[in-house]
Amino acid sequence: MNEKKEKIVLAYSGGLDTSVILKWLIEKGYEVIAYVGDVGQDDDYAEVEQKALAIGASKVYVEDLKEEFVTGYIFPAIRANAVYESRYLLGTALARPIIAKRQIEIAQKEGAKIVSHGATGKGNDQVRFELTYYAQDPMIKVFAPWKDQEFLSEFKGRTDMLNYAEKYNIPVKQTLKKPYSEDDNLLHISHEAGILEDPAYKADKEIISKIKMPQDAPDRETHISIEFKDGNPVKVTNLDDHTVKTNPLELFQYLNLLGAENGIGLLDMVENRYVGIKSRGVYETPGGTILLAAHMDIEGIAMDREVMKLRNMLSPLFAELAYNGFWFSPEMEFLMAAIDKSQELIDGVVYLTLYKGNVMIDGRESPSSLYNQKLASMDIEGGFNQQDSEGFIKINAIRLMAHHAIIKEREKNGLRNSLN
């Protein structure tokens, strides 16, 4: 009588690492269920599924997560103006929690008590996956091969993995043309490691894959408008050809298309990983870059000044929590509630021009506008008594005068002491 094998659900991409891990786990006696989360990566999912089955997976789940990714992760980050270290729009960081969340749901459905992933012990993704696993199911067991001594002893580098793949007839795509790693999803594609580990190495046209290089973008402007409701984009209109998109996923995909065509969203930076290592990444984030610029602009006309000050304190915290893997945490729930409250009146339309890597704001209008043209005008009194500013300035100057009076007195006493 055959002993029933223990089930394990593996987050599977179809690449070398997870294909080797899939076979390795099977050889160790596990029944492996492969799970692929579709967050917009450019993959042939039928091919990935067939590959997993051919390697020996007992079952393959291919889950379409794109719509939820846009509405439940990308849009909340845009509402928060979340940018890690003032530059990175969190493309990979936002995709990991939704992938891991669905993985736990599949494990529970299949009665599997173990989940696995192919993230290394040096990177951020191991943290993002595993913190989400434990948040979703505190009783789950995590098997992370790149932190397992037996696995590490067998696979000391890429050559060992390629040899293992050859031994077990695991098909491996030609990788010499891309001596670096990529992560692709709806929000971005990232390029890192390999030749890019030299921070001075220029990421040229051979590496950039989603967008046109700005200098190669068309010599014509693209004019669009983006309409917001409660801080969320609800409509994108191409003012040149009158294309309109209102479905959240289609809207974001269309912004990606326009951004890529106009060379928008290229970023090359060295960032700080959560584990304490600095990492160089090259990112292409076309639609997200456009959307963030428009959102920040509509807030300028519709958000109260003091609310904006407070929200701006929270934005880097939101980005850091997302980057470090704490999407499903009580502190993120708190921040999300505060951000959502700040967005209740962020309604209106922003008009933009896209041109050779640039996102230029042309104007905006909002039914929640706090802008009073008569008050702001230099030509119209508009109910603002300019003489009131005299008292306003004097009141604000009281502490400045007191502070500098003390400084002058100290300088005076110091001069006296030196003369004595």
N, C-alpha and C positions, 0 to 999 in steps of 0.2 A: 504494500500500500504506500503510495507516494505521500510524503509529508507536504502539507500545504505551505506554499511559499509566502513569505511576508511581502505585502504590497508596499511599493514606494512610488510616489508621484514625482517625476522629474520635470523641472522647467527646461524645455527642450527647444533649441533654436535650429537644429540641423547642421550646425557648424562642426568643426573638428573636435573642439573640447567636449561639447555635450554629447556628440555621437560616440566618442570614446568612453565617456562616463556612462552612457546608456549601456554599452556592451560590457563594461567593467562591472557594473552593478548586477547585470544578468549573470555574469560569470561567478559573482560572489553569492549567487543563490536567491536573489530578489526577483519578484515579479514586478517589472517596471512598467508603469503607465506614463507615457510621454504626453506632455501638455505644452501646447504652443499658444501663446497669447498674441493675438493680432492687434497691435496698437499702431498699425500703419506702416510697418516695415515693408520694403519692396522684396517680397519673397514669393516663391511658387509654393503655396501651401499644400497642394496635392503632392508635389514632389517631396516636400519635407515629411508629410505623413507617410508616404510610401517608403521613404528611407528609414524612418523610425521602425516601421513594421518589419522591414527587411533585416534590420539589425537584431530585432527580437522583442520589441515592445509588445506587451499583451494587448494594449489598446492605445489609441492616440486621440487626444482631444485637441481640436483646433477651434479656439474661441475668438469670436469677433468682438473686440473690446473698444473699437474706435469711437463710437458715439459716446460711450460712457467716459472714455479718456478725455474727450474734448469738453464735455459739459461738467464732469465731476472732478477734473484735475487741472486741465489747462485753463479753463475759464476762471476758476477760483484763484489760481496763481496770478492771472492777469488782473483780476479785481484787487488783489493785494499789492500789485506792482512789485511782485517778488522777483528779485534779481540777486543771485548769489555773488558776493564780493563785488557788487556794483556793475557786473558785466554779464554773468552767465544766466541764461533764461531757463535753466533747470530741465532741459529736455529729457535726459536719462533719469534724473531723480524723480520726476513726476510719473514716469512710465512704470517704474518698479513696483510701487505699492498696489496699483491696480492689477498687475500681472500676478503678484504674490497673493493678493486677496482671492482672486479666482482660483488659484492653485489650491488654496486651503479648502475652498468650497468643493472642488473636485475630489480632494482627498477624503473629505467627510462623506461625500456621495458614494465613493468607492470603498469606504471602510478602511482606508489606508491610514496608518498611524505615523508614517514617515514621509517627509518631503525632502527634495534635494534640488540643488542648483549648481551651475558651473562657474560661479563667481570666485575669483581668487581671494586669498587672504590678505592681499595688499590693497585692495580697492574699496570703493564705497558701496558697490552693489551687494556684497555679502551682508553688510549692515542693513541696507534697505530691504532686502529679501527677508532676512531672519527676524528683524524687529516686527515686520508686518506679520510673518508667520505666528509669532508668539502673541501678538496683539489680537489676532483673529482666533487663535486656538491655543490657549495656554498649555494644553496637554500634548501638543504636537511634538514629535521628535524631528530633529533636523540632521540630515547627513550631508555634510559639505566636503566633498572629496579633496578639494585643495587645502583642507586643514586636517586631513586624515594621514597619519604617518605611513600607513601601508601604501596608499595611493601615491604619496610624495616620493616614496622610495622607488616606486616603479616608474614614475614619470618625472624625470629631472628637467625635462625641457621639451621643446616642440618636436625634436627628432624622435624621441621616445614615443610620442603620441602618433607621429606619422608611421613609425614602424609597427605600432600596435594596430593602427587602422589597416595597414597592408596585410598583417597577419590574419585579421578577421574579415578581410574583403569589405571594409567599410569605405564607400566611395568618398573621396575628398576632392573638393574643387581646387583648381590651381590657385595657389596663394602667393606665388612669387611676384605677381604683378602688383600686389597690395601688401607690402611688408609693414603693415600697421593694422590695428583693429578698428572696427567701426560699430556703432550702435545707431540703428535707424528706427525712427518712429514718426508719427504725424507732426510732432513739434520740431524735431531737428534730426540731423545726422551728425554724429560726432566721429572724429578721427583722432586716435591716440596710439601710444606705444610704438614699438618698432623704430623706424627711421625718425619718427617724430619725437622720440625721447631726447634728441638733441634739441634744446630749446631755441637754437639759432638756425635750425634747418627751416628753410622757407617752404610752406605748404603751397605749392603751385597748382596749376590747372589740372595736373595729373591726379591730384588728391581731391580737389573740390568736385563734388558730384551732383548735388541737388540744384545749386544756383549757378547762374552765369557769373563769371568774374565781373565786377563792376565796370571795368574798362571795356568789357566785351558786350555789355548790355546795350539795348537799342538806343539810338540817338533820338529818341522821342519820349515825351513824358506820358505817363499813365495817370489819369485823374479818377479818383474814387471817393466815395463817401461811406462811412461806417456809422450805423445808428446803434445807440446803446439804450438799454432799459435795465434799471437797477444794476448798472455796472457791467452787464453782459452784452456782447454784440448780438443784435437780433436781425441785422440786415446790412448787406454789403452791396453797393451799387457801383458798377463801372460807368462813369459819366461819359466815357468816350463811345462805348458800343451798347450801353444800356443793359448789360447783363446784370441780373439781380439774383442774389442768393440769400435765403432766409433760414434754411435748415442749418442747425449748428455745425454738423459735420461738413456739409457741402460748403458752407460759408468759410470755414477754416481751411478746407482744401483749396478753395478758390484763392484765398489770400496767400496760401503757399505758392500757388501757380503764378500769381502776379508778382510776388516777392522774388521768386526764383528767376523769372524772366527779366526782372529789373536789377538783379545783382544785389539784393538786400539780405542782410542777416549774417554776414560772415564775421566770425570772431576767432581770434588766435590769442590764447592766454595761458598763463601758468597760474594754477589755482591750488588751494590747500584742501587736500582730502581730509576726511574726518579722522582717518587713522594716523594722521600726522605727517604724511608724505606729500611733498609738492608734486604736482602732475601738470604736464603740458597737454592741452586739448585744443583742437581746431573744430569749431562748430559752425553749422549752417542752419539758421533758424529764420527762414523768410517770413512766414505768416505771423509768427509770434512777435517778431520785431515790429511789424506794421501795427499789429493790434495793441501792443504795449504803448507805442507812441500815441496812438489815437485815444486810448483809455486815459493816459496821463493828461492829455489835453482837455478832454471833456470834464475831467475832475476840476481843472482850473477854473471853469466857469460855474460849475454846479456844486462844488463842495465847500462847506464852511471852513474858514481859515484855521480855527482852533481844532476842528475835527481832523483836518489835513495834517496838522502838526503831530497829533497823537497817532494817526494812522501811519505816518511816515516813520515813526519810531518802531511800529510793529512790522513794517514791510521787511526789513533785513532779518528780523527774528523768524518771520514766516519762511523766508528763503532758506535760512540756515536749518530750520527744522526739517523742511522738505529735502534739502541736500543731504542731511545726516540720517535720513531714514525714519523720522518721527512723524510721518503723516498721520498715523493712527495713534495719537497720544492725547492725553487730557489737555496739555498745553496748546496743541494744535486746534482742538475743539474750541478752546477759549478764544484763540486768535481768529479762527474762522467766524465765530459768532460776532466778534467785534468788527471784523472786516465787512461782513454781510450787512451789519447795521450802518456802516459808513457809506454803503452803496445804494441805500434806499432811494435817494434822489438823483442818482447819477444817470440821468436820461438826456438824450439829445443826439445830434449828428455832428460828426467831424468830417471836414473836407480835406483830402490829402492829395499830394502829387508824389508819384514814385519815379525816381530817375537815377540811374547809374549808382546804385547802392545807397541812395538817400531817400529818407522819408520826410517830406516837407509838409508842414501843416499850413493849409490855406485859409482855414476859418472854422468856426463852430457856432452852433446855436442850440439852445436848450430850453425846454419849458420850465426847468428848475433853475434857470439862470439867476445867479446872485449878482450879476454884473448890471450896474445901473449907468447907462450911457450919459445921462444928465449929470449924475454925481461925479463921474470920472472925467467929464469934459473940461477942457481948459478954456472953453469959449462960452460955456453956459453955467450960470450960478447953480441951477438945479436944486435949490433948497439947502445947499451947503454954505454955511456962514464961515468964510475964511478967517474971520477975526477970532473964531473959537479956537483955531489952531494955536494961537499965542499962549493961551492958558494950558492947553494940552501939552505943548512943548515944555513949558516951564515946570509943570508937574513931573514930567518924565525926566527933567534935568536936575531935580532936587538931589537924588542920590549921587549923580555924577559930580555935582558941585561939592557935595560933602566929602566924597572920596578924594577928589583932587585937592581940596583944601588941606586935608590931612597930609597928603603927599608933599605939598609945598611947605607945610609947617615942619615936617621932618627934614626936608632938604635944608631949610633955613637953620634949624637947630644943629644939623650936622655941620654946616658951614661955621656956625659960632664955635662949636666944640673944636673944630680943626684950628681956628684962630687962637683959641685959648691954649 
